[in-house]
Amino acid sequence: MCIRDSLLSGNHGAVETWRRKEAVRRTLERRPDIVEDADVRPYLQRNVYVLLYLEPFGKTGYGAGLAEIARDTRVMGCNKLFLASAEDGGKTAAEQVKKLKEILPGICGPSFLKSVKGIEEAAEWVRRKEKLEPIVIDVGFFSKDRVTDLKRVKRKVLEDGRPVIFTFGRPNDGSEAAHQEKDPCKKEKQREFLSLHGSLTIVLERFFGFCRC
């Protein structure tokens, strides 16, 4: 459907979508700095997903921390939380999904949580649902020595109109490079990492502009 058809179709949803796309396009051209700090949730054309590797919990257990992460991920605007446990074929992830649905029935409904073996399976699920290749941003753990250029990520997501998957919990070892977007500010030395929960909160807040709404 062309632009004129969209405007004359009488479909209010299509008209509103077109207006939002145009607003984003003009702002990116004229004042990209506004987009960098803005609440972009109303202008995202596709959904935002989080994949959380469970391996780091192995020595410390799961406890209430995982429930808090799931709740915050949902409240901040993500469409789905994938839990991954590649080492046991997704068994641990499936167990945790079941527990979280019992703990947080009002926040994490049946469709919000999904267990997967890793990013390959999660990306394929998103690809089928969205009919587009997702942008995968490997965060791992956030630290001052490894600065993720989230402002650039926001612009890319808005420009491309593609879904995005943020992965947390396990630094990228190169085995899943086919799905990874290169982080232009990624540094070799990584020290003083934030906690998993802290990493997720910082990244999502900066990406969504959650506190600017």
C-alpha positions as CSV (number, residue, x, y, z in Angstrom):
1,M,0.0,0.0,0.0
2,C,1.5,3.4,-1.0
3,I,1.5,6.5,1.2
4,R,-1.5,8.0,-0.5
5,D,-3.5,4.8,-0.3
6,S,-2.7,4.6,3.4
7,L,-3.9,8.1,4.1
8,L,-7.1,7.7,2.0
9,S,-8.0,4.2,3.1
10,G,-10.1,5.2,6.0
11,N,-8.1,2.7,8.1
12,H,-7.3,4.8,11.2
13,G,-4.7,2.3,12.4
14,A,-2.8,2.5,9.1
15,V,-2.9,6.3,9.1
16,E,-1.6,6.5,12.6
17,T,1.2,4.1,11.8
18,W,2.2,6.2,8.8
19,R,2.2,9.4,10.9
20,R,4.4,7.8,13.5
21,K,6.9,6.6,10.9
22,E,7.0,10.0,9.3
23,A,7.5,11.6,12.7
24,V,10.4,9.3,13.4
25,R,11.9,9.8,10.0
26,R,11.8,13.6,10.2
27,T,13.2,13.6,13.8
28,L,16.1,11.3,12.8
29,E,16.9,13.6,9.9
30,R,16.7,16.9,11.7
31,R,17.2,16.2,15.4
32,P,18.7,12.7,16.1
33,D,19.8,13.9,19.5
34,I,16.2,14.1,20.6
35,V,15.6,10.4,19.7
36,E,18.7,9.4,21.7
37,D,17.1,10.4,25.0
38,A,13.4,10.2,24.2
39,D,10.8,7.6,25.3
40,V,10.7,5.7,22.0
41,R,8.2,3.1,23.0
42,P,5.2,4.7,21.1
43,Y,7.3,4.8,17.9
44,L,8.8,1.3,17.8
45,Q,7.4,-0.5,14.7
46,R,8.3,-4.0,16.0
47,N,8.6,-5.6,19.4
48,V,11.6,-5.8,21.8
49,Y,12.7,-9.1,23.3
50,V,15.1,-10.1,26.0
51,L,17.1,-13.4,26.1
52,L,18.5,-14.3,29.5
53,Y,21.2,-17.0,29.8
54,L,20.7,-18.9,33.0
55,E,24.2,-20.4,33.3
56,P,25.5,-17.6,35.5
57,F,23.0,-18.6,38.2
58,G,24.5,-22.1,38.5
59,K,26.6,-21.4,41.6
60,T,24.3,-19.0,43.4
61,G,20.9,-20.4,42.7
62,Y,17.9,-18.6,41.3
63,G,15.9,-17.3,44.2
64,A,13.8,-14.2,44.0
65,G,16.2,-12.4,41.7
66,L,15.0,-14.1,38.6
67,A,11.4,-13.2,39.4
68,E,12.4,-9.5,39.8
69,I,14.2,-9.6,36.5
70,A,11.1,-11.1,34.7
71,R,8.8,-8.5,36.3
72,D,11.0,-5.5,35.4
73,T,11.5,-6.8,31.9
74,R,7.7,-6.9,31.4
75,V,7.0,-3.6,33.1
76,M,9.7,-1.7,31.1
77,G,8.0,-2.7,27.8
78,C,9.5,-5.9,26.4
79,N,7.2,-8.3,24.5
80,K,8.7,-11.5,25.6
81,L,11.5,-12.9,27.9
82,F,13.4,-15.9,26.6
83,L,15.2,-18.0,29.2
84,A,18.0,-20.1,27.8
85,S,20.0,-23.0,29.2
86,A,22.1,-24.5,26.4
87,E,24.1,-26.7,28.6
88,D,21.2,-29.0,29.5
89,G,19.2,-28.6,26.3
90,G,16.8,-26.1,27.7
91,K,15.7,-28.2,30.7
92,T,16.6,-25.7,33.4
93,A,15.0,-22.9,31.4
94,A,11.8,-24.8,31.0
95,E,11.7,-25.5,34.8
96,Q,12.2,-21.8,35.6
97,V,9.5,-20.7,33.1
98,K,7.1,-22.9,34.9
99,K,8.0,-21.5,38.3
100,L,7.9,-17.9,37.2
101,K,4.4,-18.3,35.7
102,E,3.3,-19.6,39.2
103,I,5.0,-16.8,41.0
104,L,4.0,-13.9,38.7
105,P,0.7,-14.9,37.1
106,G,-0.5,-11.3,36.8
107,I,2.7,-9.9,35.3
108,C,4.2,-12.8,33.4
109,G,1.2,-14.3,31.6
110,P,1.4,-17.5,29.6
111,S,2.7,-15.8,26.4
112,F,5.4,-13.6,28.0
113,L,7.9,-16.3,29.0
114,K,9.5,-18.9,26.8
115,S,12.3,-21.4,27.3
116,V,14.9,-21.9,24.5
117,K,18.3,-23.5,24.1
118,G,20.0,-20.3,22.9
119,I,19.9,-17.4,20.6
120,E,19.4,-19.5,17.5
121,E,16.1,-20.8,18.7
122,A,15.0,-17.4,20.0
123,A,15.9,-15.6,16.8
124,E,14.0,-18.2,14.7
125,W,10.9,-17.7,16.9
126,V,11.0,-13.9,16.5
127,R,11.7,-14.3,12.7
128,R,8.6,-16.4,12.3
129,K,6.4,-14.1,14.4
130,E,7.6,-10.7,13.0
131,K,8.4,-11.8,9.4
132,L,11.7,-9.9,9.7
133,E,15.3,-10.7,10.7
134,P,15.7,-9.5,14.3
135,I,18.6,-7.2,15.4
136,V,20.4,-9.1,18.1
137,I,22.4,-7.0,20.6
138,D,24.7,-9.0,22.8
139,V,25.1,-7.2,26.1
140,G,26.4,-10.0,28.4
141,F,27.1,-7.9,31.4
142,F,27.2,-4.1,31.5
143,S,30.4,-2.4,32.7
144,K,32.1,1.0,32.5
145,D,34.9,-0.7,30.5
146,R,32.4,-2.1,28.0
147,V,30.2,0.7,26.8
148,T,27.3,-0.4,24.6
149,D,26.3,2.4,22.2
150,L,22.6,2.3,23.0
151,K,22.0,5.7,21.4
152,R,23.2,4.2,18.1
153,V,21.1,1.1,18.7
154,K,18.0,3.2,19.2
155,R,18.5,5.0,16.0
156,K,19.2,1.8,14.1
157,V,16.0,0.1,15.4
158,L,13.9,3.1,14.6
159,E,15.4,3.4,11.1
160,D,15.2,-0.3,10.2
161,G,11.8,-1.0,11.7
162,R,13.0,-4.4,12.8
163,P,12.5,-6.3,16.1
164,V,15.4,-6.4,18.5
165,I,16.6,-9.0,20.9
166,F,18.9,-8.0,23.8
167,T,20.9,-10.9,25.3
168,F,22.1,-10.9,28.9
169,G,24.0,-13.1,31.2
170,R,26.7,-14.7,29.1
171,P,29.4,-12.8,27.2
172,N,29.4,-13.6,23.5
173,D,32.0,-16.3,22.8
174,G,31.8,-16.0,19.0
175,S,29.8,-19.2,18.5
176,E,26.6,-17.2,17.7
177,A,28.3,-14.5,15.6
178,A,25.9,-15.0,12.7
179,H,23.1,-13.4,14.7
180,Q,25.1,-10.7,16.5
181,E,25.2,-7.0,15.7
182,K,28.7,-5.7,16.1
183,D,29.0,-3.4,19.1
184,P,31.1,-0.5,17.9
185,C,32.1,0.5,21.4
186,K,32.9,-3.0,22.7
187,K,36.3,-3.1,24.4
188,E,38.6,-6.0,25.0
189,K,39.2,-5.5,28.7
190,Q,36.1,-6.0,30.8
191,R,36.1,-5.2,34.5
192,E,33.8,-4.2,37.2
193,F,30.6,-5.7,35.7
194,L,27.2,-4.8,37.1
195,S,25.0,-7.5,38.3
196,L,22.7,-9.3,35.9
197,H,19.7,-7.4,37.2
198,G,21.6,-4.1,37.1
199,S,22.9,-4.7,33.6
200,L,19.4,-5.4,32.3
201,T,17.8,-2.4,34.1
202,I,20.4,0.1,32.8
203,V,20.3,-1.1,29.2
204,L,16.5,-1.2,28.9
205,E,16.0,2.1,30.7
206,R,18.5,3.8,28.3
207,F,17.1,2.1,25.3
208,F,13.4,2.8,26.0
209,G,13.9,6.2,27.6
210,F,11.7,4.7,30.3
211,C,12.2,7.6,32.8
212,R,11.6,10.3,30.1
213,C,7.9,9.4,29.6
